[in-house]
């Protein structure tokens, strides 16, 4: 997997080389990059643009091809800051891997001497790193071919992401025959070629999170077998010996585990861990330096304070006698002043206590007044409730009186009808009178019964009037009580606002229902009733 930062580093080298007039500008025609490109070819293009201006290969032990590989390794291991440099820790990491690849031991003394030669300079540019490797400072006694092989192996491992490679036997899917192939393991695939020159690829085994690798027992005359199971197919492979088999299984399992965890390739993860470790160490060193700086500053401050204290003590010793005399003189003055201050504070405290007591008394009075107002408010609510109940009773009595008057009017109309029938009966012949005497007697009895019933209704009406008067007196007393409480509450400003009921006048009661007619209409009806009554009397 190629990363944007590594491509940008190569582009930075190319643009730096193309910036001929040092104005930071490059013509668009000088560098063109397409989206679909081979990354190694892209690196070689950037290398071609910049290496001739920075490298003089006649005095180096390595070829231009090996210098290009060192340049790629530099871009991989350099810091993500511009201008690009590689720090001393990454230089040691690269040189150590190169020496291990060449089969030579690592010399800590030689590298320590080299760091002393660098003095304060703790990082190198790409061209300084190429010169360091090309001069053979750490590969003395080794020929150029061995040095080239060591550089190539580190380049293959770091840049090409080759984790492991070697010859193994693979079982075919169609013909089921066993063929020797050169296998190359990368973080996401296991490719196999015809030979180790990796020019003719025969296929790829794509590794993902669902893949697994398992060991197989020996069969068909093949030993050291293992199988790689993918989603669509499985691959049976035979290693040369048990050690190689175990190494390949562990390497493939590590790649699958990295994919399941969503991590980068092992070398990039190791590079990130080294950077994080250096950052933590740098932060710790900065913190330690800051603490040391603070301690040094505190120590200097304490030293200055001690010096100042010593000088003050000397001055104090010189002035001790004079201060003793002044102290004795001012001690009495201070005692008098303290005594006056104490008396003044005592008076102020007494005043404060009196004010607090007064405020407490005022608060108690205010709370008592609030409680009285709440009690008055509750009594006022009770009075209003009594007044509302009295009005309801009055309304009920009004309805009862109206009903009785309606019944009385109906009986009167019935009596008038009976009287008219009697008058018609008197105008008939004597024979009819004799025949009607019995009926008249019956009707008289009915009339007497109706009269008695009318008297009873009159008594009931009188009782209703007495009840109405009693209810009116209760209402008057409730209104008087409400007015009394209103007057009491009105004396307290802003505490209670009464909602007073509206005035209701007495409704006029007539024989035809409550307030059914105006006074003029009532007088007219009385007149008509009297006229009809008189006409009936004349007819008799």
C-alpha positions as CSV (number, residue, x, y, z in Angstrom):
1,X,0.0,0.0,0.0
2,X,1.5,3.3,-1.1
3,X,1.0,6.4,1.1
4,X,0.5,10.0,0.1
5,X,3.3,11.2,2.4
6,X,5.9,9.0,0.7
7,X,4.8,10.2,-2.8
8,X,5.0,13.8,-1.6
9,X,8.5,13.4,-0.4
10,X,9.6,12.2,-3.9
11,X,7.8,15.1,-5.5
12,X,9.5,17.5,-3.1
13,X,12.9,16.3,-4.2
14,X,11.9,16.8,-7.9
15,X,10.4,20.2,-7.4
16,X,13.5,21.3,-5.4
17,X,15.7,20.2,-8.3
18,X,13.5,22.0,-10.8
19,X,13.4,25.3,-8.9
20,X,16.3,26.7,-11.0
21,X,15.9,30.3,-10.1
22,X,15.2,29.6,-6.4
23,X,11.9,31.5,-6.5
24,X,9.9,28.5,-5.3
25,X,8.1,28.2,-8.7
26,X,8.2,25.4,-11.3
27,X,6.7,25.5,-14.8
28,X,3.9,23.0,-15.3
29,X,5.5,21.6,-18.3
30,X,8.5,20.5,-16.3
31,X,6.7,17.9,-14.2
32,X,3.5,16.1,-15.1
33,X,2.1,13.2,-13.0
34,X,-0.8,11.0,-14.1
35,X,-3.3,9.3,-11.8
36,X,-2.7,5.8,-13.2
37,X,1.0,5.2,-12.8
38,X,3.6,2.7,-11.5
39,X,4.9,4.0,-8.2
40,X,8.5,2.7,-8.7
41,X,8.5,4.4,-12.1
42,X,7.2,7.5,-10.5
43,X,10.1,7.3,-7.9
44,X,12.6,6.8,-10.7
45,X,11.2,9.8,-12.6
46,X,11.6,12.0,-9.5
47,X,15.1,10.5,-8.9
48,X,16.1,11.3,-12.5
49,X,15.1,14.9,-12.1
50,X,17.1,15.5,-8.9
51,X,20.1,13.1,-8.5
52,X,22.5,14.5,-11.1
53,X,22.6,17.9,-9.4
54,X,23.4,16.4,-6.0
55,X,25.5,13.2,-6.5
56,X,29.0,12.8,-8.0
57,X,29.2,9.0,-8.4
58,X,32.8,8.8,-9.4
59,X,34.0,8.6,-5.8
60,X,31.2,6.3,-4.5
61,X,31.4,2.5,-4.1
62,X,27.7,2.0,-5.1
63,X,26.0,2.3,-8.5
64,X,23.3,4.8,-9.4
65,X,20.7,2.0,-9.1
66,X,21.8,1.3,-5.5
67,X,21.9,5.1,-4.8
68,X,18.3,5.3,-6.0
69,X,17.4,2.5,-3.6
70,X,19.1,4.3,-0.7
71,X,17.2,7.5,-1.8
72,X,13.9,5.6,-1.6
73,X,14.8,4.2,1.8
74,X,15.6,7.7,3.0
75,X,12.1,8.9,1.8
76,X,10.5,6.1,3.8
77,X,12.5,6.7,7.0
78,X,12.7,10.5,6.9
79,X,10.6,12.7,9.1
80,X,7.4,14.2,7.8
81,X,8.8,17.7,7.9
82,X,10.3,19.9,5.1
83,X,13.2,20.2,4.2
84,X,13.5,16.4,4.5
85,X,16.0,14.9,6.9
86,X,16.6,11.6,8.6
87,X,17.5,11.5,12.3
88,X,20.3,9.6,13.8
89,X,18.0,6.9,15.3
90,X,16.6,6.0,11.9
91,X,20.1,6.1,10.4
92,X,21.2,3.5,12.9
93,X,18.1,1.4,12.2
94,X,18.9,1.4,8.4
95,X,22.6,0.7,8.8
96,X,21.9,-2.1,11.3
97,X,19.5,-3.8,8.9
98,X,21.9,-3.4,6.0
99,X,24.7,-5.0,8.0
100,X,22.5,-7.9,9.1
101,X,21.5,-8.4,5.4
102,X,25.2,-8.5,4.4
103,X,25.9,-11.1,7.2
104,X,28.3,-8.7,9.0
105,X,28.2,-7.9,12.6
106,X,27.1,-4.5,13.9
107,X,29.7,-2.3,15.6
108,X,28.4,-0.1,18.3
109,X,31.8,1.5,18.8
110,X,32.1,2.6,15.1
111,X,28.6,4.1,15.2
112,X,29.4,5.9,18.5
113,X,32.5,7.4,16.9
114,X,30.4,8.5,13.9
115,X,27.9,10.2,16.2
116,X,30.8,12.0,17.9
117,X,32.0,13.2,14.4
118,X,28.6,14.6,13.7
119,X,28.9,16.6,16.9
120,X,25.8,18.8,17.2
121,X,24.4,17.7,13.8
122,X,21.9,14.9,14.6
123,X,20.3,14.4,11.1
124,X,21.3,13.9,7.5
125,X,19.8,14.8,4.1
126,X,19.2,12.2,1.4
127,X,22.5,13.0,-0.4
128,X,24.5,12.9,2.8
129,X,23.0,9.4,3.6
130,X,23.9,8.2,0.1
131,X,27.4,9.5,0.6
132,X,27.6,7.8,4.0
133,X,26.6,4.4,2.5
134,X,28.6,4.9,-0.8
135,X,31.9,5.7,1.0
136,X,31.8,2.3,2.8
137,X,32.4,3.8,6.2
138,X,30.5,0.9,7.9
139,X,31.1,-1.8,5.2
140,X,34.9,-1.9,5.3
141,X,36.3,-5.3,4.1
142,X,33.2,-6.0,2.0
143,X,33.1,-6.0,-1.8
144,X,30.7,-3.8,-3.8
145,X,28.5,-6.8,-4.7
146,X,27.9,-7.7,-1.1
147,X,27.1,-4.0,-0.3
148,X,24.7,-3.9,-3.3
149,X,23.0,-7.1,-2.1
150,X,22.5,-5.7,1.4
151,X,21.0,-2.4,0.0
152,X,18.7,-4.4,-2.3
153,X,17.5,-6.7,0.5
154,X,16.6,-3.6,2.8
155,X,15.0,-1.9,-0.2
156,X,12.9,-5.0,-1.0
157,X,11.8,-5.3,2.6
158,X,11.0,-1.7,3.4
159,X,10.0,-0.2,0.0
160,X,8.5,-3.1,-1.8
161,X,6.9,-4.4,1.4
162,X,8.3,-7.9,0.9
163,X,8.0,-9.7,4.2
164,X,9.3,-13.1,3.1
165,X,10.3,-14.8,-0.2
166,X,11.7,-18.2,-1.3
167,X,11.1,-21.3,-3.4
168,X,8.3,-23.7,-2.5
169,X,6.2,-26.4,-4.3
170,X,2.6,-25.5,-5.2
171,X,-0.2,-27.9,-6.2
172,X,-2.1,-27.0,-9.3
173,X,-5.9,-26.5,-9.4
174,X,-6.6,-28.1,-12.7
175,X,-3.9,-30.6,-13.4
176,X,-3.2,-31.3,-9.7
177,X,0.6,-31.5,-10.4
178,X,3.3,-30.0,-8.1
179,X,5.4,-27.2,-9.5
180,X,8.2,-25.2,-7.9
181,X,7.5,-21.5,-7.7
182,X,9.3,-18.5,-6.2
183,X,6.9,-17.1,-3.6
184,X,6.9,-13.4,-2.4
185,X,4.8,-12.5,0.6
186,X,3.5,-8.9,1.0
187,X,1.0,-7.5,3.6
188,X,-2.0,-8.2,1.4
189,X,-0.9,-10.9,-1.0
190,X,1.2,-14.0,-1.6
191,X,2.5,-13.9,-5.2
192,X,4.3,-16.7,-7.0
193,X,6.7,-16.5,-10.0
194,X,8.5,-18.8,-12.3
195,X,11.9,-17.7,-10.9
196,X,13.4,-15.5,-8.3
197,X,14.0,-12.7,-10.9
198,X,10.2,-12.1,-10.4
199,X,9.8,-11.2,-14.1
200,X,7.1,-13.8,-15.0
201,X,4.3,-13.9,-12.4
202,X,2.1,-17.0,-12.4
203,X,-0.6,-15.8,-9.9
204,X,-1.6,-14.0,-6.7
205,X,-3.1,-15.3,-3.5
206,X,-5.1,-12.3,-2.2
207,X,-5.1,-12.3,1.6
208,X,-8.0,-10.8,3.5
209,X,-9.7,-11.0,6.9
210,X,-11.5,-14.2,6.0
211,X,-8.4,-16.2,5.0
212,X,-6.7,-18.7,7.2
213,X,-3.6,-20.9,7.0
214,X,-3.4,-24.4,8.4
215,X,-0.8,-27.2,8.6
216,X,-1.5,-30.4,6.7
217,X,-0.2,-33.9,7.3
218,X,2.2,-35.5,4.7
219,X,0.5,-37.1,1.7
220,X,1.2,-38.2,-1.8
221,X,4.9,-38.3,-1.1
222,X,4.9,-34.6,-0.2
223,X,6.1,-33.4,3.2
224,X,5.9,-30.1,5.1
225,X,2.5,-29.3,3.7
226,X,0.2,-26.4,4.6
227,X,-2.9,-24.9,3.1
228,X,-4.1,-21.4,2.6
229,X,-7.9,-21.2,2.6
230,X,-9.6,-18.2,0.9
231,X,-13.2,-17.5,0.1
232,X,-13.3,-18.8,-3.4
233,X,-10.5,-21.4,-3.4
234,X,-7.7,-23.1,-1.3
235,X,-4.0,-23.4,-2.1
236,X,-1.8,-26.4,-1.0
237,X,1.9,-25.6,-0.7
238,X,4.9,-27.7,0.3
239,X,7.9,-26.1,2.0
240,X,11.5,-27.5,1.8
241,X,11.7,-28.4,5.5
242,X,9.8,-28.1,8.8
243,X,11.5,-24.9,9.8
244,X,10.7,-23.1,6.5
245,X,7.1,-24.4,6.8
246,X,6.7,-23.0,10.3
247,X,8.2,-19.6,9.2
248,X,5.9,-19.3,6.3
249,X,2.8,-20.2,8.3
250,X,3.7,-17.7,11.0
251,X,4.4,-15.0,8.4
252,X,1.1,-15.5,6.6
253,X,-0.8,-15.6,9.9
254,X,0.8,-12.3,10.9
255,X,-0.4,-10.7,7.7
256,X,-3.9,-11.9,8.1
257,X,-3.9,-10.7,11.8
258,X,-2.7,-7.3,10.7
259,X,-5.5,-7.1,8.1
260,X,-8.1,-8.1,10.8
261,X,-6.8,-5.3,13.1
262,X,-6.8,-2.8,10.2
263,X,-3.1,-2.0,10.7
264,X,-0.5,-0.9,8.1
265,X,2.3,-3.1,7.0
266,X,4.7,-4.3,9.7
267,X,7.5,-1.9,8.7
268,X,5.2,1.1,8.6
269,X,3.8,0.1,12.0
270,X,7.3,-0.3,13.4
271,X,8.2,3.1,12.0
272,X,5.1,4.7,13.6
273,X,6.0,3.0,16.9
274,X,9.6,4.3,16.8
275,X,8.3,7.8,16.0
276,X,5.8,7.6,18.8
277,X,8.5,6.4,21.2
278,X,10.8,9.2,20.1
279,X,8.0,11.7,20.6
280,X,7.2,10.4,24.1
281,X,10.9,10.5,24.9
282,X,11.2,14.0,23.5
283,X,8.2,15.1,25.5
284,X,9.7,13.5,28.6
285,X,13.0,15.2,28.0
286,X,11.3,18.5,27.4
287,X,9.3,18.0,30.6
288,X,12.5,17.0,32.4
289,X,14.4,20.0,31.0
290,X,11.5,22.3,32.0
291,X,11.5,20.9,35.5
292,X,15.2,21.2,35.7
293,X,14.9,24.8,34.5
294,X,12.2,25.5,37.0
295,X,14.3,23.9,39.8
296,X,17.4,25.9,38.7
297,X,15.3,29.0,38.6
298,X,13.9,28.1,42.1
299,X,17.4,27.4,43.3
300,X,18.6,30.8,42.0
301,X,15.6,32.5,43.6
302,X,16.3,30.8,46.9
303,X,20.0,31.8,46.7
304,X,19.0,35.4,46.1
305,X,16.5,35.2,48.9
306,X,19.1,33.8,51.2
307,X,21.6,36.5,50.2
308,X,18.9,39.1,50.8
309,X,18.1,37.6,54.1
310,X,21.7,37.6,55.1
311,X,22.0,41.2,54.3
312,X,18.8,42.0,56.1
313,X,20.1,40.1,59.1
314,X,23.2,42.1,59.1
315,X,21.2,45.3,58.8
316,X,18.9,44.1,61.5
317,X,21.9,43.3,63.8
318,X,23.2,46.8,63.3
319,X,19.8,48.3,64.0
320,X,18.9,46.0,66.9
321,X,19.9,48.4,69.6
322,X,18.1,51.3,68.1
323,X,15.0,49.2,67.4
324,X,15.0,47.9,71.0
325,X,14.7,51.4,72.2
326,X,12.0,52.2,69.7
327,X,10.2,49.0,70.5
328,X,10.1,49.8,74.2
329,X,8.9,53.3,73.4
330,X,6.3,52.2,71.0
331,X,5.1,49.2,73.0
332,X,3.3,51.4,75.4
333,X,1.8,53.4,72.6
334,X,0.7,50.2,70.9
335,X,-0.9,48.9,74.0
336,X,-2.9,52.1,74.4
337,X,-3.9,52.0,70.8
338,X,-4.9,48.3,71.0
339,X,-6.9,49.0,74.1
340,X,-8.7,51.9,72.3
341,X,-9.3,49.7,69.3
342,X,-10.7,46.9,71.4
343,X,-13.1,49.2,73.1
344,X,-14.1,50.6,69.7
345,X,-14.6,47.2,68.3
346,X,-16.7,46.2,71.4
347,X,-19.0,49.2,70.9
348,X,-19.3,48.4,67.2
349,X,-20.1,44.8,68.0
350,X,-22.8,45.9,70.5
351,X,-24.3,48.2,67.9
352,X,-24.4,45.4,65.4
353,X,-26.0,43.1,67.9
354,X,-28.7,45.7,68.6
355,X,-29.3,46.2,64.9
356,X,-29.6,42.5,64.4
357,X,-32.1,42.2,67.3
358,X,-34.1,45.1,65.9
359,X,-34.1,43.5,62.4
360,X,-35.2,40.2,63.9
361,X,-38.1,41.9,65.8
362,X,-39.2,43.7,62.6
363,X,-39.0,40.4,60.7
364,X,-41.2,38.7,63.3
365,X,-43.7,41.5,63.2
366,X,-43.8,41.3,59.4
367,X,-44.4,37.5,59.5
368,X,-47.1,38.0,62.1
369,X,-48.8,40.6,59.9
370,X,-48.6,38.2,56.9
371,X,-50.2,35.4,59.0
372,X,-53.0,37.8,60.0
373,X,-53.6,38.8,56.4
374,X,-53.7,35.1,55.4
375,X,-56.3,34.5,58.2
376,X,-58.4,37.5,57.1
377,X,-58.2,36.2,53.5
378,X,-59.5,32.8,54.5
379,X,-62.3,34.3,56.5
380,X,-63.2,36.5,53.5
381,X,-63.3,33.4,51.3
382,X,-65.7,31.8,53.8
383,X,-68.0,34.9,53.8
384,X,-68.0,34.9,50.0
385,X,-68.9,31.2,50.0
386,X,-71.8,32.0,52.4
387,X,-73.0,34.8,50.2
388,X,-72.9,32.5,47.1
389,X,-74.9,29.8,49.0
390,X,-77.5,32.4,50.0
391,X,-77.9,33.6,46.5
392,X,-78.4,30.0,45.4
393,X,-81.1,29.5,48.0
394,X,-82.8,32.7,46.9
395,X,-82.8,31.6,43.3
396,X,-84.4,28.3,44.4
397,X,-87.1,30.1,46.4
398,X,-87.8,32.4,43.4
399,X,-88.3,29.3,41.2
400,X,-90.7,27.8,43.8
401,X,-92.7,31.0,44.1
402,X,-93.0,31.2,40.3
403,X,-94.3,27.6,40.2
404,X,-96.9,28.3,42.9
405,X,-98.1,31.4,41.2
406,X,-98.5,29.5,37.9
407,X,-100.6,26.9,39.7
408,X,-102.7,29.6,41.4
409,X,-103.3,31.2,38.0
410,X,-104.3,27.9,36.5
411,X,-106.8,27.3,39.4
412,X,-108.2,30.8,39.0
413,X,-108.7,30.2,35.3
414,X,-110.5,27.0,36.1
415,X,-112.8,28.8,38.7
416,X,-113.7,31.5,36.2
417,X,-114.6,28.8,33.7
418,X,-116.8,27.1,36.2
419,X,-118.5,30.4,37.1
420,X,-119.2,31.1,33.4
421,X,-120.7,27.7,33.0
422,X,-123.0,28.4,36.0
423,X,-124.1,31.7,34.5
424,X,-125.0,29.9,31.2
425,X,-126.9,27.3,33.2
426,X,-129.0,30.1,34.9
427,X,-130.1,31.5,31.5
428,X,-131.6,28.1,30.5
429,X,-135.3,27.2,31.2
430,X,-136.6,26.2,34.5
431,X,-136.7,22.6,33.5
432,X,-133.1,22.7,32.6
433,X,-132.5,24.5,36.0
434,X,-134.1,21.7,37.8
435,X,-132.1,19.2,35.8
436,X,-129.0,21.2,36.4
437,X,-129.6,21.7,40.2
438,X,-128.0,18.5,40.9
439,X,-125.1,19.3,38.6
440,X,-124.8,22.8,40.2
441,X,-124.7,21.2,43.6
442,X,-121.9,18.9,42.4
443,X,-120.1,21.8,40.8
444,X,-120.5,23.9,43.9
445,X,-118.9,21.0,45.8
446,X,-116.2,21.0,43.2
447,X,-116.0,24.8,43.6
448,X,-115.7,24.5,47.4
449,X,-113.0,21.9,46.9
450,X,-111.2,24.1,44.5
451,X,-111.6,27.0,46.9
452,X,-110.2,25.0,49.7
453,X,-107.3,23.9,47.4
454,X,-106.9,27.6,46.4
455,X,-106.7,28.5,50.1
456,X,-104.1,25.8,50.6
457,X,-102.1,27.1,47.7
458,X,-102.4,30.6,49.2
459,X,-101.0,29.3,52.5
460,X,-98.2,27.5,50.6
461,X,-97.5,30.7,48.8
462,X,-97.4,32.6,52.1
463,X,-95.0,30.1,53.5
464,X,-92.8,30.5,50.4
465,X,-92.9,34.2,50.9
466,X,-91.8,33.8,54.5
467,X,-89.0,31.5,53.4
468,X,-88.0,34.0,50.7
469,X,-87.9,36.8,53.3
470,X,-85.8,34.6,55.5
471,X,-83.4,33.9,52.6
472,X,-83.3,37.6,51.9
473,X,-82.4,38.3,55.5
474,X,-79.6,35.7,55.3
475,X,-78.4,37.3,52.0
476,X,-78.4,40.7,53.7
477,X,-76.4,39.5,56.6
478,X,-73.9,37.8,54.3
479,X,-73.6,41.0,52.3
480,X,-73.1,43.0,55.5
481,X,-70.4,40.5,56.6
482,X,-68.7,40.6,53.2
483,X,-68.7,44.4,53.3
484,X,-67.2,44.3,56.8
485,X,-64.3,42.0,55.7
486,X,-63.8,44.1,52.5
487,X,-63.4,47.2,54.7
488,X,-60.9,45.3,56.9
489,X,-58.9,44.0,54.0
490,X,-59.0,47.4,52.2
491,X,-57.0,48.9,55.1
492,X,-53.9,46.8,54.1
493,X,-52.6,48.3,50.9
494,X,-51.6,46.0,48.0
495,X,-52.0,42.7,49.8
496,X,-55.5,41.6,48.7
497,X,-57.7,42.6,45.8
498,X,-61.3,41.4,46.1
499,X,-63.4,40.2,43.1
500,X,-66.9,41.5,44.0
501,X,-70.1,39.8,42.7
502,X,-72.3,41.8,40.4
503,X,-75.5,43.4,41.6
504,X,-78.7,41.5,41.1
505,X,-82.0,43.3,41.6
506,X,-85.2,41.5,42.8
507,X,-87.2,40.1,39.9
508,X,-90.8,41.1,39.7
509,X,-93.2,38.1,40.5
510,X,-96.6,37.9,38.7
511,X,-99.3,35.3,38.3
512,X,-98.0,34.7,34.8
513,X,-94.5,33.8,35.6
514,X,-91.4,35.6,36.9
515,X,-91.0,38.9,35.0
516,X,-93.1,37.7,32.1
517,X,-94.6,41.2,31.4
518,X,-93.8,44.8,31.8
519,X,-95.9,47.0,34.3
520,X,-98.0,48.4,31.5
521,X,-98.8,45.0,30.0
522,X,-99.6,43.7,33.5
523,X,-102.1,46.6,34.1
524,X,-103.7,46.0,30.7
525,X,-104.2,42.3,31.4
526,X,-105.7,43.0,34.9
527,X,-108.1,45.4,33.3
528,X,-109.2,42.8,30.6
529,X,-109.6,40.2,33.3
530,X,-111.8,42.6,35.4
531,X,-114.0,43.5,32.4
532,X,-114.6,39.8,31.6
533,X,-115.5,39.2,35.2
534,X,-118.0,42.0,35.3
535,X,-119.6,40.9,32.0
536,X,-120.1,37.4,33.5
537,X,-121.7,38.9,36.6
538,X,-124.1,41.0,34.5
539,X,-125.1,37.9,32.5
540,X,-126.2,36.1,35.6
